[in-house]
Amino acid sequence: MASCAGNLRAAAALALCVAGTAAAPSTVAQSAISEAEQRLFLQGHLANLPDTGAVRYDYVKSGSLEPGFEDEVRLRVERSTAGTRTHVDYLSGERAFVLPDIESADGNPVILSFLERDVREMERRTGGRSNYFRKRVRIALAEDALVEPVTVDLNGQPADAVRISIRPYANDPLRGRLQMFAGKTYTFTIASRVPGMVYEMRTEVRDRQAPEAPPLVVERLIYRGVEP
C-alpha cells in the first residue's frame, strides 16, 4: 500500500489511502484542517495505550429496516523501535470487515474501519457509489461538523469527552436519491482517558415522515475495555 503524503487533509488522506484509492485532489491539501478532522485523525489516539494487550469494543446494529446483530471489534497494537503497527479485527465470521494493517500509526484505525464499512453499506443499501459517500463524509467533517464537550460514563466515573456530529447528506443536491438515508446522522465521541480515545461511534437513520418512530437503522460501536 502506497504511503500517504503528509500534506494531504488528514481525513481524506487516511480514508483514501486505507481504501487503496487514488490520491486526493490538490485542493484538499491546500485547505485548513477542521477541528473535527484534527480530533478524529491527528490527535495521537494511540499514545495512551499499554504496550501489550488489545482494546475491545462492542458493536450493535438495531432498527426496524434490517435484522440486527451484536458483535465485537478488537484493536491490537505492536510497538517496536520501527514504530507502531496496528491490526483491527472488525466484526467476526461472515461479517468480518478487513482493511490493511497500518504501519507507524498515531490515529485509531478503528475510526477508519467504521467509516469505510459504513460507506460500503451505503453503497449496498442505495445503489450509489462508495467514493461518493466517502466524499460527502469528508466534506461534512471539513465544513459542517458540530463539535461539543460532553461527559461520558467511564467505568462508573464521569469523564470529559468531545462529541462530533455530522449529517453528510443534509445539504447534498442529490439527497433525494438517497430516500430514507438522506437524514442519516453520524456521531463520534472522543475521550482522552479512554485507551485509544474512541469512546463511541454511532450512525442513525430515522423515517423522515415519522421522526418520532423508532429508528430504521442504528449502528453503534462503544468502548468495552482493554484485555491482556
C-alpha positions in Angstrom: 0.0 0.0 0.0 1.5 3.3 -1.0 2.2 5.8 1.8 0.1 9.0 2.1 1.6 12.4 1.6 1.9 14.3 4.8 0.4 17.5 3.5 -3.0 16.0 2.5 -6.0 16.8 4.5 -5.9 14.2 7.3 -9.4 12.7 6.8 -9.1 12.5 3.1 -5.5 11.1 3.2 -6.3 8.4 5.7 -9.6 7.3 4.2 -8.3 7.2 0.7 -5.0 5.5 1.5 -6.5 2.8 3.6 -9.2 2.2 1.0 -6.5 2.0 -1.7 -8.0 4.6 -3.9 -6.4 7.4 -5.9 -4.7 10.4 -4.2 -6.9 13.3 -3.0 -7.1 16.4 -5.3 -4.7 19.3 -4.7 -7.5 21.4 -3.3 -7.7 19.1 -0.3 -4.0 19.7 0.6 -4.4 23.5 0.4 -7.4 23.9 2.7 -7.3 24.2 6.5 -7.9 21.2 8.7 -11.1 21.5 10.8 -11.3 20.8 14.5 -13.4 17.7 13.7 -10.7 16.3 11.5 -8.0 17.2 14.0 -9.7 15.3 16.7 -10.6 12.2 14.6 -7.4 11.9 12.6 -4.5 13.9 14.1 -4.9 13.7 17.9 -2.5 10.8 18.6 -5.1 8.4 20.0 -2.7 5.5 20.5 -0.3 7.4 22.8 -2.3 6.2 25.9 -2.4 2.5 25.1 -0.4 -0.1 27.1 2.5 -1.7 25.3 0.7 -5.0 25.2 -3.0 -6.1 25.0 -6.0 -5.3 22.9 -8.7 -2.7 23.1 -12.2 -4.2 22.8 -15.4 -2.6 21.6 -19.0 -3.8 21.4 -20.8 -3.4 18.1 -24.6 -3.4 18.0 -26.8 -3.0 15.0 -30.5 -2.4 15.6 -33.6 -0.9 14.0 -36.7 -1.9 12.0 -35.2 -1.9 8.5 -33.0 -4.9 8.7 -32.2 -7.7 11.1 -29.9 -6.6 13.9 -26.9 -8.2 15.5 -24.3 -7.9 18.2 -20.6 -8.5 17.6 -17.3 -7.1 18.7 -14.2 -5.2 17.4 -10.7 -5.6 18.6 -7.7 -3.3 18.1 -4.3 -4.8 18.6 -1.1 -2.7 18.8 2.5 -3.8 18.4 5.2 -1.4 19.3 8.9 -1.7 18.3 11.8 0.5 17.5 10.5 0.7 13.9 7.2 2.3 15.1 3.7 1.2 16.0 1.8 -1.3 13.9 -1.9 -1.7 14.3 -4.3 -4.5 13.4 -8.1 -4.4 13.7 -10.4 -7.4 13.9 -13.6 -5.7 12.8 -16.6 -7.9 13.5 -16.4 -11.7 13.0 -17.3 -14.6 10.8 -19.2 -13.7 7.7 -19.5 -10.1 8.8 -15.7 -9.6 9.3 -14.5 -6.4 7.5 -10.8 -6.3 6.7 -8.6 -3.3 5.9 -4.8 -3.4 5.7 -2.7 -3.1 8.9 -1.3 0.4 9.4 2.4 1.0 10.0 3.6 3.9 12.2 0.0 4.7 13.2 -0.9 7.6 15.5 -4.6 7.7 15.0 -7.0 4.9 16.0 -7.6 2.8 12.9 -11.0 1.6 14.3 -12.3 5.0 13.1 -11.3 4.3 9.5 -12.8 0.8 9.7 -16.1 2.2 11.0 -16.2 4.8 8.2 -15.1 2.6 5.4 -17.6 -0.2 6.3 -20.3 2.4 6.5 -19.7 3.8 3.0 -19.8 0.3 1.6 -23.0 -0.4 3.4 -24.5 2.8 2.0 -23.4 1.6 -1.5 -25.2 -1.8 -0.8 -28.4 -0.1 0.5 -28.8 2.7 -2.0 -27.0 1.5 -5.2 -24.8 4.6 -5.0 -21.0 4.6 -5.3 -18.8 4.3 -2.2 -16.5 7.0 -3.5 -19.4 9.4 -3.5 -20.3 8.6 0.1 -16.7 9.0 1.2 -16.6 12.4 -0.4 -19.8 13.5 1.4 -18.5 12.3 4.8 -15.1 14.1 4.3 -16.9 17.4 3.3 -19.1 17.2 6.3 -16.2 16.7 8.7 -14.3 19.5 7.0 -17.1 22.1 6.8 -20.2 21.2 8.7 -19.3 19.3 11.9 -20.7 20.2 15.2 -18.1 19.8 18.0 -19.2 20.0 21.6 -18.0 19.0 25.0 -19.8 16.2 26.8 -19.4 14.0 29.8 -19.4 10.2 29.5 -19.5 7.3 31.9 -16.2 5.5 32.1 -16.2 2.5 34.4 -18.7 4.2 36.6 -16.9 7.6 36.8 -17.6 10.7 34.7 -15.0 11.6 32.1 -14.7 14.6 29.8 -15.2 14.0 26.2 -15.9 15.7 22.9 -18.8 14.7 20.6 -18.5 15.3 16.9 -21.8 15.2 14.9 -22.3 15.4 11.1 -25.2 14.9 8.6 -23.3 14.4 5.4 -26.4 14.4 3.1 -28.4 17.2 4.7 -27.3 19.7 2.1 -26.5 17.3 -0.7 -28.0 18.4 -4.0 -28.6 14.7 -4.8 -30.1 13.9 -1.4 -33.4 13.0 -3.0 -31.9 9.9 -4.5 -30.9 8.6 -1.0 -34.6 8.5 0.1 -34.7 7.3 3.7 -30.9 7.8 4.2 -30.8 11.5 3.3 -31.1 12.5 7.0 -28.5 10.0 8.3 -26.5 11.2 11.3 -23.1 10.3 12.5 -21.7 10.9 16.0 -18.2 10.3 17.2 -17.3 10.6 20.9 -13.6 11.0 21.8 -12.3 10.9 25.4 -8.7 11.3 26.3 -9.0 9.0 29.3 -10.2 6.1 27.1 -7.4 3.8 25.8 -7.3 4.6 22.1 -9.6 7.6 22.8 -12.6 6.3 20.9 -15.4 6.0 23.4 -18.3 5.6 20.9 -19.2 5.9 17.2 -22.8 5.8 16.0 -24.9 6.2 12.9 -28.6 6.6 12.9 -31.3 6.6 10.2 -34.9 7.7 11.0 -38.0 7.8 8.9 -38.4 11.5 7.9 -42.2 11.0 7.7 -42.3 9.7 11.2 -39.4 11.2 13.1 -40.8 10.1 16.5 -40.9 6.5 15.5 -38.1 4.1 16.5 -35.0 4.4 14.2 -34.8 2.5 11.0 -31.1 1.7 11.4 -28.7 2.3 14.3 -25.1 1.0 14.2 -23.1 1.7 17.4 -19.6 0.9 18.4 -18.7 1.5 22.1 -15.6 1.0 24.1 -15.6 -2.0 26.4 -12.1 -2.2 27.9 -8.6 -3.4 27.5 -7.7 -7.2 27.6 -4.3 -8.7 28.3 
